[in-house]
Amino acid sequence: MIVPPVPTPATKPVGPNLHGIMGARIGAQDGYVYSSALARADGVWTEELLDSWLEKPRDRFPGHKMAFGGLPNPDDRAAVIAYIEAAGR
């Protein structure tokens, strides 16, 4: 499994920067061009929403541009979410 790094806000990785993403508006981070599916999404990233996104991205936000099929194992998803939360503090 490949998880993008959660760099400080000053770095520019491929894909959106995940630093501080929990609680942030979906598809609204400055400096990244989101797919229309995420750009028009309503709400903020929560553990529950991120869990459903990581499980089946194409079902959660059909039409997104991320090349990722999902993580079927709930323990894997929980580990990714914990990593994103910890690294974003």
C-alpha positions as CSV (number, residue, x, y, z in Angstrom):
1,M,0.0,0.0,0.0
2,I,1.3,3.4,-0.9
3,V,0.2,6.4,1.2
4,P,1.3,9.8,0.1
5,P,3.4,11.7,2.6
6,V,1.9,14.2,5.0
7,P,4.4,17.0,4.6
8,T,4.3,20.4,6.2
9,P,2.2,22.9,4.3
10,A,5.4,24.4,2.7
11,T,6.1,21.4,0.5
12,K,4.3,20.5,-2.7
13,P,3.8,16.7,-3.2
14,V,2.0,15.0,-6.1
15,G,-1.6,15.2,-5.1
16,P,-3.1,17.4,-2.4
17,N,-1.1,18.0,0.8
18,L,-2.7,15.9,3.5
19,H,-1.3,17.9,6.4
20,G,-4.2,19.1,8.5
21,I,-6.8,17.6,6.2
22,M,-9.0,16.3,9.1
23,G,-11.8,18.8,9.6
24,A,-10.9,20.6,6.4
25,R,-13.4,21.2,3.6
26,I,-13.4,18.5,0.9
27,G,-11.7,19.4,-2.3
28,A,-10.8,22.9,-1.3
29,Q,-7.1,23.0,-0.5
30,D,-5.3,25.8,-2.2
31,G,-2.6,24.9,-4.8
32,Y,-4.2,21.7,-6.0
33,V,-6.7,21.2,-8.9
34,Y,-9.3,18.7,-7.7
35,S,-11.5,16.6,-9.9
36,S,-15.0,18.0,-10.3
37,A,-16.3,15.2,-8.1
38,L,-14.3,16.4,-5.1
39,A,-14.4,20.1,-6.0
40,R,-18.2,20.1,-5.8
41,A,-18.4,17.8,-2.7
42,D,-20.0,19.2,0.4
43,G,-18.7,18.8,3.9
44,V,-15.4,18.3,5.7
45,W,-13.1,15.3,6.1
46,T,-14.0,13.3,9.2
47,E,-12.7,9.9,10.3
48,E,-16.0,8.3,9.1
49,L,-15.9,10.0,5.7
50,L,-12.2,9.2,5.2
51,D,-12.9,5.6,6.1
52,S,-15.6,5.3,3.5
53,W,-13.4,7.1,0.9
54,L,-10.5,4.8,1.6
55,E,-12.7,1.7,1.4
56,K,-14.3,2.4,-2.0
57,P,-13.2,5.8,-3.4
58,R,-15.2,5.3,-6.7
59,D,-18.4,4.7,-4.7
60,R,-17.9,7.6,-2.3
61,F,-17.0,10.2,-4.9
62,P,-17.7,8.9,-8.4
63,G,-15.6,10.6,-11.0
64,H,-12.6,11.4,-8.9
65,K,-9.2,11.3,-10.6
66,M,-7.2,9.4,-8.0
67,A,-5.8,6.1,-9.3
68,F,-6.6,4.1,-6.2
69,G,-9.0,1.1,-5.9
70,G,-9.5,1.3,-2.1
71,L,-8.5,-0.6,1.0
72,P,-11.0,-3.4,1.9
73,N,-9.3,-4.2,5.3
74,P,-10.7,-2.0,8.1
75,D,-7.5,-2.3,10.1
76,D,-5.5,-0.9,7.1
77,R,-7.9,2.0,6.8
78,A,-7.7,2.7,10.5
79,A,-3.9,2.7,10.3
80,V,-3.9,5.2,7.4
81,I,-6.4,7.5,9.2
82,A,-4.3,7.4,12.4
83,Y,-1.2,8.2,10.4
84,I,-2.9,11.2,8.6
85,E,-4.2,12.5,11.9
86,A,-0.9,12.2,13.8
87,A,1.2,13.6,11.0
88,G,-1.2,16.5,10.6
89,R,-0.8,17.8,14.1
